[in-house]
């Protein structure tokens, strides 16, 4: 047993060294970083610091100017919006008055129409009654004529 464990352990070390390249990669990474830092001399870091300071100074100065101009524009837009709302309120009042007047006219028109329909119905009934009377008298006369013609 001890012999097989030793063989397994040795095989594991060999496989680990053959297939595990972390140590080699870490060495290459360290070499790359050292070379980068020494050749560049932190130029990029200095440039980034300069950009950062310029951005901060711009944001401090421009932000106050931007805020004041935005507040002025906001006040102008609020005044324009209030004016538009007032004009819309006036238009809405005019339209509502017109609608009420039209509604009153519609009521009058509907009342007049109903009166007209009722009047026409009465006239039609009278006209139908008159026609029925005339038809009845015409039938009577026709029957009398037939009787006279049959008797003669």
C-alpha positions in Angstrom: 0.0 0.0 0.0 2.7 2.4 0.9 4.4 1.8 -2.4 1.3 2.6 -4.4 0.6 5.7 -2.4 4.1 6.9 -3.1 3.8 6.2 -6.8 0.4 8.0 -6.9 1.9 11.0 -5.1 4.9 11.1 -7.5 2.6 10.8 -10.5 0.4 13.6 -9.1 3.4 15.9 -8.7 4.6 15.2 -12.2 1.1 15.8 -13.7 0.8 19.0 -11.6 4.1 20.3 -12.9 3.4 19.3 -16.5 -0.1 20.6 -16.8 -0.2 23.4 -14.2 1.5 26.5 -15.5 0.4 29.0 -12.9 3.9 29.6 -11.6 5.2 30.3 -15.1 2.3 32.6 -15.9 2.7 34.5 -12.7 6.4 35.0 -13.4 5.6 36.3 -16.9 3.0 38.6 -15.5 5.4 40.1 -12.9 8.0 40.6 -15.7 5.5 42.4 -17.9 4.3 44.7 -15.1 7.9 45.6 -14.1 8.8 46.3 -17.7 5.7 48.4 -18.2 6.3 50.4 -15.1 10.0 51.1 -15.8 9.6 51.9 -19.5 6.6 54.1 -19.2 7.6 55.7 -15.9 3.9 56.2 -14.8 3.3 58.6 -17.7 -0.2 57.3 -18.2 -1.0 57.8 -14.5 0.3 61.3 -14.6 -1.8 62.0 -17.7 -4.9 60.5 -16.1 -4.3 62.7 -13.0 -4.1 65.8 -15.2 -7.3 64.9 -17.0 -9.0 64.3 -13.7 -8.0 67.7 -12.3 -9.1 69.5 -15.5 -12.4 67.6 -15.4 -13.0 68.6 -11.7 -12.2 72.2 -12.4 -14.5 72.3 -15.4 -17.3 70.6 -13.5 -17.0 73.1 -10.6 -17.0 76.2 -12.8 -19.3 75.0 -15.5 -21.8 73.4 -13.2 -22.5 76.7 -11.3 -22.9 78.5 -14.6 -25.1 75.7 -16.0 -27.3 75.7 -13.0 -27.9 79.4 -13.1 -28.7 79.3 -16.9 -31.0 76.3 -16.3 -32.8 78.2 -13.6 -33.3 81.2 -15.8 -34.6 79.0 -18.6 -36.9 77.2 -16.2 -38.4 80.4 -15.0 -39.0 81.5 -18.6 -40.7 78.2 -19.4 -42.8 78.3 -16.3 -44.0 81.8 -17.3 -44.8 80.6 -20.8 -46.6 77.5 -19.5 -48.7 79.7 -17.1 -49.6 82.0 -20.1 -50.6 79.0 -22.2 -52.7 77.6 -19.3 -54.5 80.9 -18.9 -55.3 81.0 -22.6 -56.5 77.4 -22.6 -58.7 78.2 -19.6 -60.3 81.0 -21.6 -60.8 78.8 -24.6 -62.3 76.1 -22.5 -64.7 78.6 -20.9 -65.7 79.9 -24.4 -66.2 76.3 -25.7 -68.2 75.3 -22.7 -70.5 78.4 -23.1 -70.9 77.6 -26.8 -71.7 73.9 -26.0 -74.3 75.0 -23.4 -75.8 77.4 -25.9 -75.9 74.7 -28.6 -77.3 72.3 -26.0 -80.1 74.8 -25.3 -80.7 75.2 -29.1 -80.8 71.4 -29.4 -83.4 71.2 -26.7 -85.5 73.9 -28.4 -85.0 72.1 -31.8 -86.0 68.8 -30.4 -89.1 70.3 -28.7 -90.1 72.0 -32.0 -89.5 68.8 -33.9 -91.7 66.9 -31.5 -94.5 69.5 -31.9 -94.1 69.2 -35.7 -94.3 65.4 -35.6 -97.4 65.5 -33.4 -99.0 68.1 -35.7 -98.3 66.0 -38.8 -99.7 62.9 -37.1 -102.9 64.8 -36.3 -103.2 66.1 -39.9 -102.5 62.6 -41.3 -105.2 61.1 -39.1 -107.7 63.8 -40.2 -106.7 63.3 -43.8 -107.1 59.5 -43.5 -110.5 60.0 -41.9 -111.6 62.4 -44.7 -110.4 59.9 -47.3 -112.2 57.0 -45.6 -115.4 59.1 -45.5 -115.1 60.0 -49.2 -114.4 56.4 -50.1 -117.4 55.3 -48.1 -119.6 57.8 -49.9 -118.1 56.8 -53.3 -118.9 53.2 -52.5 -122.4 54.0 -51.6 -122.9 55.9 -54.8 -121.3 53.1 -56.8 -123.6 50.6 -55.2 -126.6 52.8 -55.8 -125.6 53.1 -59.5 -125.2 49.4 -59.8 -128.6 48.9 -58.3 -130.1 51.4 -60.6 -128.3 49.9 -63.6 -129.5 46.4 -62.6 -133.1 47.6 -62.1 -133.2 49.4 -65.3 
